[in-house]
Amino acid sequence: MSTAFPRITMSPTSRDDLDEEAELSDAWVAGRAKQADGTARGGGEAGATVGGRETGTPVGGGEAGAATGDGETGTTIGDRETGTTVGGRGTIRPLVAASWRRSARARVSPDGAARVELDEDELADFRDGHPLAAAMPVIRELMGAYATDGEHLLAVCDAAGRMLWVEGHPATLRKARGMNFVAGARWSEAAAGTNAPGTALAVDRPVQVVAAEHFRHPVRAWTCAAAPVHDPRSGRVLGAVDITGGRRLAHPHSLGFVQAVARAAESQLALLGPAPEADRASLAALGRDEASLSLGGRRVRLSRRHSELLVLLAHRPEGVSGDELLTLLYEDESVTPVTLRAELSRLRALLGPDVLRSRPYRLAGGVDADFAAVDRRLASGAVAAAAGEYGGPLLPASLAPGVVRLRERLAGRLRAALVDRGDPGLLADWAYSSWGEDDLEVWRALCAAVPAARLPPVRARLDSLEAELSAGATVLQRPGPHTRR
C-alpha cells in the first residue's frame, strides 16, 4: 500500500525557516490546507502545520503525552531555550519542525533504517586516523559508567554522521542493532532523518530529540542528546558525541551533560595538539556565515563583513589595493572608499594594529585558512583529505563578488574530483550533506559507484531528483496566458 505524502504549510508570517513548501514523507506529520486569507483552518496561531497542529500551539489537545497524529505519546521535557515543552500540554519545537522539513526534502523514508557503510576493516582504519580517537579516553571516562549504569549508549560520530564508536549497556546495544544504531552506520540528518547526533551536526549546536520527535518510526522509542565537537584550533566540526537510551534521558540535564562532555573532548584535543605559532593566525570560514579567527591564543568570532574581508585578505597574502578590495567586497558599485576604510578601521581595532597592515592591505604573519588547506589538498591530488577537511561552502550567505568566486571555484573543483574518483564513501559524504542533497551529478555518480546492496535508497533519491528536474522544466516550458501557441 502506498504511503501518502502530506504537506507542512506555512503562513506568510512563518517563512523564515523554510524556503519553500516541503512535502513530508510521513503520515504522522500532517498539514492542513490554508484558507484564502492565508491562515490555517481549525484556529490557532499562524505557523507551520505539523501533526495537525500549528507550530507554537499545543500538541495533544491537553491529553497526557505528546500526540503526534497517530496517537502515540511522548515524554514531557522542558526547553529552556524556547520556553516551550515537548509532551504533555507542550508544543512542536521549531527546531524539530525545521529538522522534519529538511528530512522530508532529503526524501528520508519514515520506516527505513540507517545504512551501515563501513565494514570492520574500513571502520578500524577510519577510527585510527580520525582526530576524535585522541579524545575517546576522556569521553569514555566521563560517559562510560553513566551509559552502562543507566542502560544507555554513548556514541561518537564523524562530521558526516557516520558512527565510529557505539558503546554501553549490552542489552541496550542489542536493541539498538534493530535500527542499525551501530558503528559504521550513517546517522546524518539527510540520511536518517531527525535524530540528535545528525541534527546536532546539521545545526552545529547541542540538540536533544525525545521519542516522537524522531522522524523515523523505528527510532521513536528512543531519546537522545548530542553535541558537536569542534577542532580547537580551526573551529571546524569534527563530529558529535551522543547519549542514547530510553525515556529516562528525557531531561534537560542530559543535554547539559553531553554538552559538557563535548567541551571536555575539545579541551583534550587542544592539550594534545601542537601549540599555535604566536604570530600566525588560523581562519575557519567553511560552512559558516561568520568566520572564526584564532590568533595568539584567543579566538575571535567575526561579523559577516569582517569575515569577508579576512577571507579575501587570506587568499591574497601579497596584499590588495583599496580599489581592488572595494570591487571584491561590494556588489553595489556606488559604495565609496570611505565605507571600506571604516570597515577596515573597525577590523584593525578588533585584531590589533600589528595584524592588519595597509598600502597594500594585507595580514601580517600569515594566515592558515581552512579553505586554502582544502585547495592545497586538491592540488596535490589528496582528494579524500580535501573532502575530509571541507566543512561546507565558503561563507555560504556571502554575496561579496570575490567570495562568491572563491566559493564556487573551490566547491566546483572538489565536486569534480569526487565524481572523477568515483569512491562511493566520498560521494555519499557529499550527497548526504546539506549542500549536496540536490546535486544531481553527484547522485548519478553515487548511483554508479555504490554496491548493489546499498543501491535501492540511492536509486530512489536519484529518481526523485530527476522527476523534480523534469517537472521544473515542464513548468518553465509551459506557455503562459499571453503566449502564442
Salt bridges, closest charged atoms under 4 A:
GLU21 OE1 - ARG7 NH1 3.30
GLU23 OE2 - ARG7 NH2 3.61
ASP26 OD1 - HIS217 NE2 2.89
GLU54 OE2 - ARG32 NH2 3.11
ASP70 OD2 - ARG220 NH1 2.98
GLU72 OE2 - ARG220 NH1 3.58
ASP79 OD2 - ARG93 NH1 3.21
GLU81 OE1 - ARG205 NH2 2.66
GLU117 OE2 - ARG115 NH2 3.81
GLU117 OE1 - ARG186 NH2 2.83
GLU151 OE1 - ARG248 NH2 3.92
ASP158 OD2 - ARG162 NE 3.00
GLU167 OE2 - ARG140 NH2 2.80
GLU189 OE1 - ARG102 NE 2.55
ASP204 OD1 - HIS230 NE2 2.69
GLU213 OE1 - ARG93 NH2 2.75
GLU266 OE2 - HIS230 ND1 2.98
GLU266 OE1 - ARG263 NE 2.96
ASP289 OD2 - ARG304 NH2 3.51
GLU290 OE1 - ARG301 NE 3.03
GLU308 OE1 - ARG305 NH1 2.62
GLU318 OE2 - ARG316 NE 2.62
GLU324 OE2 - ARG316 NH1 2.86
GLU343 OE1 - HIS306 NE2 3.39
GLU343 OE2 - ARG346 NH2 3.39
ASP368 OD1 - ARG280 NE 2.84
ASP375 OD2 - ARG409 NH1 3.08
ASP375 OD1 - ARG413 NH1 2.29
GLU389 OE2 - ARG377 NH2 2.82
ASP429 OD2 - ARG162 NH2 3.12
ASP429 OD1 - ARG186 NH2 2.68
ASP438 OD1 - ARG461 NH2 2.76
ASP439 OD2 - ARG415 NE 2.48
GLU441 OE1 - ARG415 NH2 2.99
ASP463 OD1 - ARG459 NH2 3.00
GLU466 OE2 - ARG444 NE 3.12
GLU466 OE1 - ARG459 NH2 3.88
GLU468 OE2 - ARG107 NH2 2.76
